[in-house]
Amino acid sequence: MDSSISESESYISGDFGEDLAWVPLKGKWFELDDGQYIYKVSLFDRAVQKEKSGHMEISLGGQGCWNGPERSTRVVIECGEETALVEATEPSKCEYRFVLKTPAGCPNPATIDDLHDEL
């Protein structure tokens, strides 16, 4: 029961975009394999990096980084026809940038129709 209350409070206090468009994305994991690492992100929760050759998973938010700042991740949400993690980069040491494309990132439903027309 306590976990249900806590989860409800996180929905109430969260910023889920205009008209709560990002609520369906909460709690879902999106993954990208770049050949060396597998990057995973659960919006409004956490992001991780896992070496393909190992079993260790590194949290990309708040965990200390050897000779660097605490790890941090910025997720950029862009308009896209389907929801997918399409890019994971490390522009600065221990600072990660993910790009997630999703219909929830579009300004209005007509934008999705425009994407279909272009394809």
Biopython code that builds the backbone (N, CA, C, O; Angstrom):
import numpy as np
from Bio.PDB.StructureBuilder import StructureBuilder

atoms = [
    (1, "MET", "N", (0.822, -1.186, 0.000)),
    (1, "MET", "CA", (0.000, 0.000, 0.000)),
    (1, "MET", "C", (0.867, 1.251, 0.000)),
    (1, "MET", "O", (0.590, 2.197, -0.737)),
    (2, "ASP", "N", (1.932, 1.264, 0.834)),
    (2, "ASP", "CA", (2.805, 2.426, 0.884)),
    (2, "ASP", "C", (3.448, 2.703, -0.468)),
    (2, "ASP", "O", (3.602, 3.863, -0.852)),
    (3, "SER", "N", (3.829, 1.641, -1.202)),
    (3, "SER", "CA", (4.450, 1.848, -2.509)),
    (3, "SER", "C", (3.446, 2.430, -3.500)),
    (3, "SER", "O", (3.826, 3.222, -4.363)),
    (4, "SER", "N", (2.170, 2.053, -3.393)),
    (4, "SER", "CA", (1.139, 2.614, -4.266)),
    (4, "SER", "C", (0.948, 4.092, -3.993)),
    (4, "SER", "O", (0.777, 4.881, -4.922)),
    (5, "ILE", "N", (0.976, 4.473, -2.723)),
    (5, "ILE", "CA", (0.839, 5.885, -2.356)),
    (5, "ILE", "C", (2.037, 6.662, -2.866)),
    (5, "ILE", "O", (1.884, 7.743, -3.434)),
    (6, "SER", "N", (3.226, 6.119, -2.668)),
    (6, "SER", "CA", (4.450, 6.778, -3.122)),
    (6, "SER", "C", (4.445, 6.953, -4.638)),
    (6, "SER", "O", (4.822, 8.010, -5.144)),
    (7, "GLU", "N", (4.021, 5.926, -5.357)),
    (7, "GLU", "CA", (3.963, 6.005, -6.813)),
    (7, "GLU", "C", (2.944, 7.050, -7.257)),
    (7, "GLU", "O", (3.201, 7.804, -8.195)),
    (8, "SER", "N", (1.797, 7.101, -6.596)),
    (8, "SER", "CA", (0.779, 8.098, -6.924)),
    (8, "SER", "C", (1.301, 9.504, -6.684)),
    (8, "SER", "O", (1.057, 10.406, -7.485)),
    (9, "GLU", "N", (2.025, 9.695, -5.575)),
    (9, "GLU", "CA", (2.589, 11.009, -5.275)),
    (9, "GLU", "C", (3.606, 11.422, -6.330)),
    (9, "GLU", "O", (3.698, 12.603, -6.665)),
    (10, "SER", "N", (4.376, 10.466, -6.864)),
    (10, "SER", "CA", (5.361, 10.813, -7.887)),
    (10, "SER", "C", (4.672, 11.263, -9.173)),
    (10, "SER", "O", (5.202, 12.114, -9.888)),
    (11, "TYR", "N", (3.507, 10.708, -9.477)),
    (11, "TYR", "CA", (2.757, 11.155, -10.644)),
    (11, "TYR", "C", (2.211, 12.561, -10.425)),
    (11, "TYR", "O", (2.238, 13.388, -11.336)),
    (12, "ILE", "N", (1.721, 12.831, -9.233)),
    (12, "ILE", "CA", (1.137, 14.135, -8.931)),
    (12, "ILE", "C", (2.196, 15.226, -8.953)),
    (12, "ILE", "O", (1.959, 16.312, -9.483)),
    (13, "SER", "N", (3.366, 14.943, -8.380)),
    (13, "SER", "CA", (4.398, 15.969, -8.261)),
    (13, "SER", "C", (5.313, 16.051, -9.480)),
    (13, "SER", "O", (6.111, 16.983, -9.579)),
    (14, "GLY", "N", (5.217, 15.106, -10.404)),
    (14, "GLY", "CA", (6.121, 15.076, -11.549)),
    (14, "GLY", "C", (5.729, 16.048, -12.642)),
    (14, "GLY", "O", (4.578, 16.472, -12.741)),
    (15, "ASP", "N", (6.717, 16.394, -13.465)),
    (15, "ASP", "CA", (6.471, 17.222, -14.635)),
    (15, "ASP", "C", (6.461, 16.295, -15.842)),
    (15, "ASP", "O", (7.515, 15.884, -16.328)),
    (16, "PHE", "N", (5.285, 15.974, -16.314)),
    (16, "PHE", "CA", (5.134, 15.018, -17.398)),
    (16, "PHE", "C", (4.735, 15.675, -18.715)),
    (16, "PHE", "O", (4.107, 15.043, -19.565)),
    (17, "GLY", "N", (5.099, 16.934, -18.880)),
    (17, "GLY", "CA", (4.842, 17.630, -20.126)),
    (17, "GLY", "C", (3.419, 18.143, -20.235)),
    (17, "GLY", "O", (2.556, 17.894, -19.394)),
    (18, "GLU", "N", (3.228, 18.870, -21.316)),
    (18, "GLU", "CA", (1.913, 19.440, -21.578)),
    (18, "GLU", "C", (0.890, 18.327, -21.768)),
    (18, "GLU", "O", (1.144, 17.360, -22.486)),
    (19, "ASP", "N", (-0.246, 18.464, -21.135)),
    (19, "ASP", "CA", (-1.325, 17.467, -21.191)),
    (19, "ASP", "C", (-0.866, 16.081, -20.733)),
    (19, "ASP", "O", (-1.422, 15.065, -21.150)),
    (20, "LEU", "N", (0.158, 16.053, -19.868)),
    (20, "LEU", "CA", (0.694, 14.801, -19.310)),
    (20, "LEU", "C", (1.112, 13.810, -20.399)),
    (20, "LEU", "O", (0.980, 12.598, -20.227)),
    (21, "ALA", "N", (1.614, 14.331, -21.511)),
    (21, "ALA", "CA", (1.966, 13.503, -22.671)),
    (21, "ALA", "C", (3.026, 12.456, -22.369)),
    (21, "ALA", "O", (3.081, 11.426, -23.042)),
    (22, "TRP", "N", (3.879, 12.698, -21.361)),
    (22, "TRP", "CA", (4.974, 11.769, -21.090)),
    (22, "TRP", "C", (4.627, 10.720, -20.043)),
    (22, "TRP", "O", (5.453, 9.852, -19.761)),
    (23, "VAL", "N", (3.441, 10.768, -19.460)),
    (23, "VAL", "CA", (3.048, 9.777, -18.446)),
    (23, "VAL", "C", (3.177, 8.342, -18.966)),
    (23, "VAL", "O", (3.656, 7.483, -18.226)),
    (24, "PRO", "N", (2.770, 8.043, -20.209)),
    (24, "PRO", "CA", (2.899, 6.652, -20.679)),
    (24, "PRO", "C", (4.351, 6.160, -20.748)),
    (24, "PRO", "O", (4.588, 4.953, -20.812)),
    (25, "LEU", "N", (5.316, 7.073, -20.735)),
    (25, "LEU", "CA", (6.727, 6.682, -20.810)),
    (25, "LEU", "C", (7.324, 6.369, -19.448)),
    (25, "LEU", "O", (8.373, 5.731, -19.365)),
    (26, "LYS", "N", (6.669, 6.811, -18.377)),
    (26, "LYS", "CA", (7.203, 6.615, -17.025)),
    (26, "LYS", "C", (7.276, 5.122, -16.704)),
    (26, "LYS", "O", (6.317, 4.377, -16.905)),
    (27, "GLY", "N", (8.428, 4.711, -16.206)),
    (27, "GLY", "CA", (8.607, 3.325, -15.795)),
    (27, "GLY", "C", (9.025, 2.372, -16.907)),
    (27, "GLY", "O", (9.337, 1.213, -16.636)),
    (28, "LYS", "N", (9.037, 2.837, -18.149)),
    (28, "LYS", "CA", (9.453, 1.978, -19.259)),
    (28, "LYS", "C", (10.948, 2.184, -19.526)),
    (28, "LYS", "O", (11.468, 3.291, -19.387)),
    (29, "TRP", "N", (11.616, 1.118, -19.905)),
    (29, "TRP", "CA", (13.041, 1.169, -20.213)),
    (29, "TRP", "C", (13.242, 1.236, -21.721)),
    (29, "TRP", "O", (12.568, 0.547, -22.487)),
    (30, "PHE", "N", (14.189, 2.088, -22.129)),
    (30, "PHE", "CA", (14.564, 2.205, -23.534)),
    (30, "PHE", "C", (16.062, 1.941, -23.612)),
    (30, "PHE", "O", (16.821, 2.365, -22.741)),
    (31, "GLU", "N", (16.480, 1.247, -24.648)),
    (31, "GLU", "CA", (17.839, 0.716, -24.701)),
    (31, "GLU", "C", (18.488, 1.000, -26.052)),
    (31, "GLU", "O", (17.823, 1.022, -27.088)),
    (32, "LEU", "N", (19.812, 1.217, -26.016)),
    (32, "LEU", "CA", (20.588, 1.431, -27.234)),
    (32, "LEU", "C", (21.900, 0.668, -27.116)),
    (32, "LEU", "O", (22.609, 0.792, -26.117)),
    (33, "ASP", "N", (22.218, -0.113, -28.124)),
    (33, "ASP", "CA", (23.469, -0.872, -28.189)),
    (33, "ASP", "C", (24.381, -0.147, -29.173)),
    (33, "ASP", "O", (24.071, -0.060, -30.361)),
    (34, "ASP", "N", (25.517, 0.378, -28.678)),
    (34, "ASP", "CA", (26.429, 1.089, -29.577)),
    (34, "ASP", "C", (27.623, 0.231, -29.998)),
    (34, "ASP", "O", (28.579, 0.742, -30.582)),
    (35, "GLY", "N", (27.572, -1.051, -29.709)),
    (35, "GLY", "CA", (28.653, -1.953, -30.066)),
    (35, "GLY", "C", (29.558, -2.283, -28.888)),
    (35, "GLY", "O", (29.923, -3.442, -28.693)),
    (36, "GLN", "N", (29.922, -1.273, -28.100)),
    (36, "GLN", "CA", (30.769, -1.480, -26.929)),
    (36, "GLN", "C", (29.949, -1.523, -25.646)),
    (36, "GLN", "O", (30.223, -2.319, -24.747)),
    (37, "TYR", "N", (28.944, -0.660, -25.572)),
    (37, "TYR", "CA", (28.108, -0.555, -24.376)),
    (37, "TYR", "C", (26.643, -0.717, -24.740)),
    (37, "TYR", "O", (26.236, -0.524, -25.886)),
    (38, "ILE", "N", (25.869, -1.075, -23.735)),
    (38, "ILE", "CA", (24.413, -1.024, -23.839)),
    (38, "ILE", "C", (23.980, 0.072, -22.876)),
    (38, "ILE", "O", (24.246, 0.003, -21.676)),
    (39, "TYR", "N", (23.311, 1.080, -23.413)),
    (39, "TYR", "CA", (22.799, 2.179, -22.604)),
    (39, "TYR", "C", (21.315, 1.954, -22.395)),
    (39, "TYR", "O", (20.601, 1.579, -23.326)),
    (40, "LYS", "N", (20.849, 2.180, -21.179)),
    (40, "LYS", "CA", (19.428, 2.024, -20.870)),
    (40, "LYS", "C", (18.969, 3.235, -20.068)),
    (40, "LYS", "O", (19.702, 3.758, -19.228)),
    (41, "VAL", "N", (17.747, 3.667, -20.343)),
    (41, "VAL", "CA", (17.182, 4.775, -19.583)),
    (41, "VAL", "C", (15.718, 4.484, -19.283)),
    (41, "VAL", "O", (14.975, 3.992, -20.132)),
    (42, "SER", "N", (15.328, 4.797, -18.067)),
    (42, "SER", "CA", (13.932, 4.771, -17.651)),
    (42, "SER", "C", (13.617, 6.210, -17.266)),
    (42, "SER", "O", (14.086, 6.706, -16.242)),
    (43, "LEU", "N", (12.821, 6.871, -18.092)),
    (43, "LEU", "CA", (12.551, 8.292, -17.860)),
    (43, "LEU", "C", (12.000, 8.535, -16.467)),
    (43, "LEU", "O", (11.200, 7.753, -15.952)),
    (44, "PHE", "N", (12.438, 9.620, -15.872)),
    (44, "PHE", "CA", (12.019, 10.044, -14.535)),
    (44, "PHE", "C", (12.539, 9.103, -13.449)),
    (44, "PHE", "O", (12.090, 9.168, -12.304)),
    (45, "ASP", "N", (13.491, 8.222, -13.805)),
    (45, "ASP", "CA", (14.007, 7.275, -12.831)),
    (45, "ASP", "C", (15.522, 7.214, -12.891)),
    (45, "ASP", "O", (16.195, 7.852, -12.081)),
    (46, "ARG", "N", (16.081, 6.448, -13.847)),
    (46, "ARG", "CA", (17.535, 6.300, -13.876)),
    (46, "ARG", "C", (18.045, 5.920, -15.259)),
    (46, "ARG", "O", (17.282, 5.531, -16.144)),
    (47, "ALA", "N", (19.358, 6.044, -15.415)),
    (47, "ALA", "CA", (20.034, 5.650, -16.646)),
    (47, "ALA", "C", (21.239, 4.802, -16.264)),
    (47, "ALA", "O", (21.868, 5.032, -15.231)),
    (48, "VAL", "N", (21.555, 3.822, -17.101)),
    (48, "VAL", "CA", (22.680, 2.933, -16.815)),
    (48, "VAL", "C", (23.470, 2.643, -18.092)),
    (48, "VAL", "O", (22.979, 2.778, -19.213)),
    (49, "GLN", "N", (24.721, 2.238, -17.861)),
    (49, "GLN", "CA", (25.616, 1.830, -18.937)),
    (49, "GLN", "C", (26.165, 0.459, -18.567)),
    (49, "GLN", "O", (26.609, 0.245, -17.439)),
    (50, "LYS", "N", (26.134, -0.463, -19.514)),
    (50, "LYS", "CA", (26.652, -1.809, -19.258)),
    (50, "LYS", "C", (27.611, -2.181, -20.380)),
    (50, "LYS", "O", (27.288, -2.046, -21.560)),
    (51, "GLU", "N", (28.805, -2.655, -19.994)),
    (51, "GLU", "CA", (29.743, -3.145, -21.000)),
    (51, "GLU", "C", (29.192, -4.433, -21.584)),
    (51, "GLU", "O", (28.697, -5.294, -20.857)),
    (52, "LYS", "N", (29.281, -4.561, -22.898)),
    (52, "LYS", "CA", (28.764, -5.772, -23.534)),
    (52, "LYS", "C", (29.561, -6.999, -23.123)),
    (52, "LYS", "O", (29.023, -8.105, -23.081)),
    (53, "SER", "N", (30.851, -6.808, -22.816)),
    (53, "SER", "CA", (31.700, -7.945, -22.474)),
    (53, "SER", "C", (31.684, -8.286, -20.985)),
    (53, "SER", "O", (32.291, -9.274, -20.571)),
    (54, "GLY", "N", (31.005, -7.486, -20.188)),
    (54, "GLY", "CA", (31.006, -7.729, -18.747)),
    (54, "GLY", "C", (29.613, -7.828, -18.174)),
    (54, "GLY", "O", (28.614, -7.807, -18.891)),
    (55, "HIS", "N", (29.577, -7.937, -16.864)),
    (55, "HIS", "CA", (28.293, -8.059, -16.178)),
    (55, "HIS", "C", (28.021, -6.865, -15.275)),
    (55, "HIS", "O", (27.027, -6.853, -14.549)),
    (56, "MET", "N", (28.889, -5.862, -15.312)),
    (56, "MET", "CA", (28.739, -4.716, -14.425)),
    (56, "MET", "C", (27.901, -3.629, -15.088)),
    (56, "MET", "O", (28.080, -3.303, -16.261)),
    (57, "GLU", "N", (26.995, -3.087, -14.312)),
    (57, "GLU", "CA", (26.139, -2.012, -14.772)),
    (57, "GLU", "C", (26.500, -0.763, -13.973)),
    (57, "GLU", "O", (26.575, -0.813, -12.746)),
    (58, "ILE", "N", (26.723, 0.353, -14.657)),
    (58, "ILE", "CA", (27.108, 1.598, -13.998)),
    (58, "ILE", "C", (25.941, 2.567, -14.051)),
    (58, "ILE", "O", (25.385, 2.826, -15.119)),
    (59, "SER", "N", (25.574, 3.099, -12.898)),
    (59, "SER", "CA", (24.525, 4.109, -12.831)),
    (59, "SER", "C", (25.080, 5.415, -13.382)),
    (59, "SER", "O", (26.181, 5.827, -13.017)),
    (60, "LEU", "N", (24.327, 6.065, -14.253)),
    (60, "LEU", "CA", (24.786, 7.299, -14.878)),
    (60, "LEU", "C", (24.161, 8.528, -14.238)),
    (60, "LEU", "O", (23.957, 9.543, -14.904)),
    (61, "GLY", "N", (23.859, 8.442, -12.961)),
    (61, "GLY", "CA", (23.298, 9.586, -12.255)),
    (61, "GLY", "C", (23.728, 9.590, -10.812)),
    (61, "GLY", "O", (23.217, 8.808, -10.010)),
    (62, "GLY", "N", (24.674, 10.473, -10.459)),
    (62, "GLY", "CA", (25.072, 10.637, -9.073)),
    (62, "GLY", "C", (26.214, 9.760, -8.611)),
    (62, "GLY", "O", (26.815, 10.036, -7.574)),
    (63, "GLN", "N", (26.531, 8.711, -9.349)),
    (63, "GLN", "CA", (27.619, 7.821, -8.953)),
    (63, "GLN", "C", (28.953, 8.510, -9.236)),
    (63, "GLN", "O", (29.117, 9.175, -10.258)),
    (64, "GLY", "N", (29.902, 8.339, -8.315)),
    (64, "GLY", "CA", (31.215, 8.941, -8.487)),
    (64, "GLY", "C", (31.904, 8.443, -9.747)),
    (64, "GLY", "O", (31.689, 7.312, -10.184)),
    (65, "CYS", "N", (32.726, 9.293, -10.317)),
    (65, "CYS", "CA", (33.448, 8.974, -11.536)),
    (65, "CYS", "C", (34.935, 9.161, -11.247)),
    (65, "CYS", "O", (35.329, 10.198, -10.713)),
    (66, "TRP", "N", (35.759, 8.189, -11.587)),
    (66, "TRP", "CA", (37.177, 8.235, -11.276)),
    (66, "TRP", "C", (37.808, 9.490, -11.875)),
    (66, "TRP", "O", (37.744, 9.707, -13.085)),
    (67, "ASN", "N", (38.414, 10.310, -11.025)),
    (67, "ASN", "CA", (39.067, 11.561, -11.432)),
    (67, "ASN", "C", (38.138, 12.488, -12.216)),
    (67, "ASN", "O", (38.576, 13.173, -13.140)),
    (68, "GLY", "N", (36.884, 12.508, -11.857)),
    (68, "GLY", "CA", (35.945, 13.373, -12.563)),
    (68, "GLY", "C", (34.767, 13.723, -11.687)),
    (68, "GLY", "O", (34.735, 13.378, -10.506)),
    (69, "PRO", "N", (33.797, 14.411, -12.266)),
    (69, "PRO", "CA", (32.592, 14.779, -11.514)),
    (69, "PRO", "C", (31.692, 13.562, -11.305)),
    (69, "PRO", "O", (31.950, 12.490, -11.852)),
    (70, "GLU", "N", (30.651, 13.734, -10.519)),
    (70, "GLU", "CA", (29.650, 12.666, -10.414)),
    (70, "GLU", "C", (29.006, 12.485, -11.786)),
    (70, "GLU", "O", (28.822, 13.445, -12.535)),
    (71, "ARG", "N", (28.673, 11.256, -12.092)),
    (71, "ARG", "CA", (28.043, 10.975, -13.380)),
    (71, "ARG", "C", (26.679, 11.664, -13.449)),
    (71, "ARG", "O", (25.937, 11.711, -12.467)),
    (72, "SER", "N", (26.372, 12.191, -14.622)),
    (72, "SER", "CA", (25.068, 12.812, -14.837)),
    (72, "SER", "C", (24.620, 12.510, -16.263)),
    (72, "SER", "O", (25.436, 12.300, -17.160)),
    (73, "THR", "N", (23.316, 12.494, -16.443)),
    (73, "THR", "CA", (22.745, 12.196, -17.755)),
    (73, "THR", "C", (21.666, 13.209, -18.079)),
    (73, "THR", "O", (20.810, 13.519, -17.250)),
    (74, "ARG", "N", (21.721, 13.712, -19.287)),
    (74, "ARG", "CA", (20.678, 14.598, -19.799)),
    (74, "ARG", "C", (19.977, 13.850, -20.927)),
    (74, "ARG", "O", (20.623, 13.346, -21.845)),
    (75, "VAL", "N", (18.663, 13.783, -20.850)),
    (75, "VAL", "CA", (17.882, 13.121, -21.897)),
    (75, "VAL", "C", (17.160, 14.195, -22.694)),
    (75, "VAL", "O", (16.360, 14.959, -22.154)),
    (76, "VAL", "N", (17.454, 14.242, -23.979)),
    (76, "VAL", "CA", (16.803, 15.180, -24.889)),
    (76, "VAL", "C", (15.669, 14.420, -25.565)),
    (76, "VAL", "O", (15.884, 13.362, -26.157)),
    (77, "ILE", "N", (14.468, 14.965, -25.473)),
    (77, "ILE", "CA", (13.305, 14.319, -26.081)),
    (77, "ILE", "C", (12.972, 15.054, -27.366)),
    (77, "ILE", "O", (12.761, 16.267, -27.376)),
    (78, "GLU", "N", (12.930, 14.286, -28.455)),
    (78, "GLU", "CA", (12.634, 14.850, -29.768)),
    (78, "GLU", "C", (11.409, 14.166, -30.357)),
    (78, "GLU", "O", (11.045, 13.055, -29.972)),
    (79, "CYS", "N", (10.789, 14.857, -31.295)),
    (79, "CYS", "CA", (9.633, 14.313, -31.993)),
    (79, "CYS", "C", (10.070, 13.149, -32.881)),
    (79, "CYS", "O", (11.049, 13.254, -33.620)),
    (80, "GLY", "N", (9.340, 12.049, -32.799)),
    (80, "GLY", "CA", (9.625, 10.890, -33.637)),
    (80, "GLY", "C", (8.393, 10.031, -33.800)),
    (80, "GLY", "O", (7.469, 10.084, -32.989)),
    (81, "GLU", "N", (8.389, 9.248, -34.845)),
    (81, "GLU", "CA", (7.227, 8.411, -35.142)),
    (81, "GLU", "C", (7.043, 7.298, -34.119)),
    (81, "GLU", "O", (5.913, 6.945, -33.780)),
    (82, "GLU", "N", (8.156, 6.739, -33.622)),
    (82, "GLU", "CA", (8.110, 5.682, -32.614)),
    (82, "GLU", "C", (9.002, 6.078, -31.452)),
    (82, "GLU", "O", (9.897, 6.909, -31.607)),
    (83, "THR", "N", (8.761, 5.488, -30.290)),
    (83, "THR", "CA", (9.587, 5.784, -29.122)),
    (83, "THR", "C", (10.819, 4.896, -29.145)),
    (83, "THR", "O", (10.722, 3.669, -29.114)),
    (84, "ALA", "N", (11.996, 5.546, -29.199)),
    (84, "ALA", "CA", (13.249, 4.794, -29.243)),
    (84, "ALA", "C", (14.402, 5.665, -28.766)),
    (84, "ALA", "O", (14.448, 6.865, -29.040)),
    (85, "LEU", "N", (15.325, 5.046, -28.052)),
    (85, "LEU", "CA", (16.573, 5.705, -27.683)),
    (85, "LEU", "C", (17.465, 5.615, -28.918)),
    (85, "LEU", "O", (17.839, 4.517, -29.330)),
    (86, "VAL", "N", (17.812, 6.763, -29.515)),
    (86, "VAL", "CA", (18.515, 6.754, -30.796)),
    (86, "VAL", "C", (19.966, 7.215, -30.699)),
    (86, "VAL", "O", (20.735, 7.044, -31.645)),
    (87, "GLU", "N", (20.343, 7.797, -29.563)),
    (87, "GLU", "CA", (21.713, 8.291, -29.436)),
    (87, "GLU", "C", (22.134, 8.306, -27.976)),
    (87, "GLU", "O", (21.348, 8.653, -27.095)),
    (88, "ALA", "N", (23.385, 7.925, -27.727)),
    (88, "ALA", "CA", (23.980, 8.015, -26.393)),
    (88, "ALA", "C", (25.423, 8.459, -26.582)),
    (88, "ALA", "O", (26.215, 7.758, -27.213)),
    (89, "THR", "N", (25.767, 9.627, -26.035)),
    (89, "THR", "CA", (27.120, 10.152, -26.168)),
    (89, "THR", "C", (27.630, 10.601, -24.805)),
    (89, "THR", "O", (26.867, 10.756, -23.852)),
    (90, "GLU", "N", (28.934, 10.804, -24.741)),
    (90, "GLU", "CA", (29.580, 11.322, -23.532)),
    (90, "GLU", "C", (30.355, 12.579, -23.944)),
    (90, "GLU", "O", (31.569, 12.522, -24.142)),
    (91, "PRO", "N", (29.647, 13.728, -24.074)),
    (91, "PRO", "CA", (30.297, 14.950, -24.565)),
    (91, "PRO", "C", (31.405, 15.471, -23.643)),
    (91, "PRO", "O", (32.358, 16.092, -24.115)),
    (92, "SER", "N", (31.290, 15.229, -22.357)),
    (92, "SER", "CA", (32.320, 15.583, -21.380)),
    (92, "SER", "C", (32.487, 14.384, -20.457)),
    (92, "SER", "O", (31.601, 13.536, -20.357)),
    (93, "LYS", "N", (33.631, 14.323, -19.785)),
    (93, "LYS", "CA", (33.902, 13.185, -18.913)),
    (93, "LYS", "C", (32.774, 12.991, -17.905)),
    (93, "LYS", "O", (32.455, 13.895, -17.133)),
    (94, "CYS", "N", (32.181, 11.811, -17.921)),
    (94, "CYS", "CA", (31.135, 11.390, -16.979)),
    (94, "CYS", "C", (29.836, 12.177, -17.109)),
    (94, "CYS", "O", (28.989, 12.126, -16.218)),
    (95, "GLU", "N", (29.675, 12.899, -18.208)),
    (95, "GLU", "CA", (28.428, 13.612, -18.493)),
    (95, "GLU", "C", (27.864, 13.025, -19.785)),
    (95, "GLU", "O", (28.470, 13.135, -20.850)),
    (96, "TYR", "N", (26.704, 12.407, -19.669)),
    (96, "TYR", "CA", (26.118, 11.676, -20.780)),
    (96, "TYR", "C", (24.934, 12.437, -21.353)),
    (96, "TYR", "O", (24.250, 13.185, -20.654)),
    (97, "ARG", "N", (24.711, 12.224, -22.644)),
    (97, "ARG", "CA", (23.584, 12.858, -23.329)),
    (97, "ARG", "C", (22.888, 11.776, -24.151)),
    (97, "ARG", "O", (23.499, 11.139, -25.009)),
    (98, "PHE", "N", (21.609, 11.582, -23.875)),
    (98, "PHE", "CA", (20.794, 10.619, -24.614)),
    (98, "PHE", "C", (19.778, 11.391, -25.444)),
    (98, "PHE", "O", (19.306, 12.452, -25.036)),
    (99, "VAL", "N", (19.448, 10.853, -26.601)),
    (99, "VAL", "CA", (18.365, 11.400, -27.417)),
    (99, "VAL", "C", (17.301, 10.317, -27.534)),
    (99, "VAL", "O", (17.564, 9.214, -28.014)),
    (100, "LEU", "N", (16.099, 10.651, -27.086)),
    (100, "LEU", "CA", (14.951, 9.748, -27.157)),
    (100, "LEU", "C", (13.942, 10.367, -28.105)),
    (100, "LEU", "O", (13.456, 11.474, -27.871)),
    (101, "LYS", "N", (13.627, 9.654, -29.174)),
    (101, "LYS", "CA", (12.594, 10.130, -30.099)),
    (101, "LYS", "C", (11.291, 9.456, -29.726)),
    (101, "LYS", "O", (11.254, 8.260, -29.437)),
    (102, "THR", "N", (10.213, 10.244, -29.735)),
    (102, "THR", "CA", (8.911, 9.727, -29.331)),
    (102, "THR", "C", (7.796, 10.634, -29.846)),
    (102, "THR", "O", (8.001, 11.841, -29.976)),
    (103, "PRO", "N", (6.621, 10.077, -30.142)),
    (103, "PRO", "CA", (5.481, 10.918, -30.493)),
    (103, "PRO", "C", (5.131, 11.903, -29.371)),
    (103, "PRO", "O", (4.588, 12.977, -29.632)),
    (104, "ALA", "N", (5.442, 11.534, -28.123)),
    (104, "ALA", "CA", (5.152, 12.427, -26.993)),
    (104, "ALA", "C", (5.994, 13.696, -27.051)),
    (104, "ALA", "O", (5.676, 14.675, -26.376)),
    (105, "GLY", "N", (7.061, 13.696, -27.845)),
    (105, "GLY", "CA", (7.895, 14.878, -27.994)),
    (105, "GLY", "C", (7.437, 15.802, -29.102)),
    (105, "GLY", "O", (8.035, 16.855, -29.323)),
    (106, "CYS", "N", (6.382, 15.418, -29.798)),
    (106, "CYS", "CA", (5.868, 16.239, -30.897)),
    (106, "CYS", "C", (4.928, 17.312, -30.362)),
    (106, "CYS", "O", (4.199, 17.082, -29.397)),
    (107, "PRO", "N", (4.947, 18.481, -30.992)),
    (107, "PRO", "CA", (4.100, 19.568, -30.503)),
    (107, "PRO", "C", (2.608, 19.301, -30.638)),
    (107, "PRO", "O", (1.817, 19.809, -29.843)),
    (108, "ASN", "N", (2.206, 18.508, -31.639)),
    (108, "ASN", "CA", (0.790, 18.173, -31.797)),
    (108, "ASN", "C", (0.667, 16.938, -32.678)),
    (108, "ASN", "O", (1.609, 16.593, -33.392)),
    (109, "PRO", "N", (-0.476, 16.270, -32.638)),
    (109, "PRO", "CA", (-0.653, 15.034, -33.412)),
    (109, "PRO", "C", (-0.456, 15.212, -34.913)),
    (109, "PRO", "O", (-0.062, 14.264, -35.592)),
    (110, "ALA", "N", (-0.722, 16.403, -35.446)),
    (110, "ALA", "CA", (-0.555, 16.627, -36.882)),
    (110, "ALA", "C", (0.899, 16.425, -37.293)),
    (110, "ALA", "O", (1.176, 16.048, -38.432)),
    (111, "THR", "N", (1.826, 16.674, -36.373)),
    (111, "THR", "CA", (3.245, 16.498, -36.674)),
    (111, "THR", "C", (3.534, 15.051, -37.042)),
    (111, "THR", "O", (4.324, 14.787, -37.948)),
    (112, "ILE", "N", (2.903, 14.116, -36.349)),
    (112, "ILE", "CA", (3.094, 12.697, -36.661)),
    (112, "ILE", "C", (2.590, 12.406, -38.069)),
    (112, "ILE", "O", (3.227, 11.654, -38.806)),
    (113, "ASP", "N", (1.456, 12.990, -38.455)),
    (113, "ASP", "CA", (0.944, 12.798, -39.808)),
    (113, "ASP", "C", (1.931, 13.341, -40.833)),
    (113, "ASP", "O", (2.119, 12.742, -41.891)),
    (114, "ASP", "N", (2.567, 14.480, -40.524)),
    (114, "ASP", "CA", (3.567, 15.049, -41.424)),
    (114, "ASP", "C", (4.750, 14.102, -41.580)),
    (114, "ASP", "O", (5.290, 13.963, -42.677)),
    (115, "LEU", "N", (5.159, 13.446, -40.488)),
    (115, "LEU", "CA", (6.263, 12.485, -40.559)),
    (115, "LEU", "C", (5.902, 11.328, -41.483)),
    (115, "LEU", "O", (6.736, 10.881, -42.271)),
    (116, "HIS", "N", (4.664, 10.838, -41.392)),
    (116, "HIS", "CA", (4.222, 9.739, -42.252)),
    (116, "HIS", "C", (4.278, 10.169, -43.716)),
    (116, "HIS", "O", (4.704, 9.396, -44.574)),
    (117, "ASP", "N", (3.846, 11.408, -44.007)),
    (117, "ASP", "CA", (3.830, 11.902, -45.376)),
    (117, "ASP", "C", (5.237, 11.994, -45.959)),
    (117, "ASP", "O", (5.439, 11.732, -47.145)),
    (118, "GLU", "N", (6.221, 12.371, -45.117)),
    (118, "GLU", "CA", (7.596, 12.499, -45.586)),
    (118, "GLU", "C", (8.191, 11.143, -45.928)),
    (118, "GLU", "O", (9.013, 11.038, -46.839)),
    (119, "LEU", "N", (7.788, 10.109, -45.211)),
    (119, "LEU", "CA", (8.342, 8.778, -45.447)),
    (119, "LEU", "C", (7.670, 8.174, -46.646)),
    (119, "LEU", "O", (7.985, 7.047, -47.028)),
]
sb = StructureBuilder()
sb.init_structure("model")
sb.init_model(0)
sb.init_chain("A")
sb.init_seg("    ")
for serial, (resi, resn, name, xyz) in enumerate(atoms, 1):
    if name == "N":
        sb.init_residue(resn, " ", resi, " ")
    sb.init_atom(name, np.array(xyz, "f"), 0.0, 1.0, " ", f" {name:<3s}", serial, name[0])
structure = sb.get_structure()
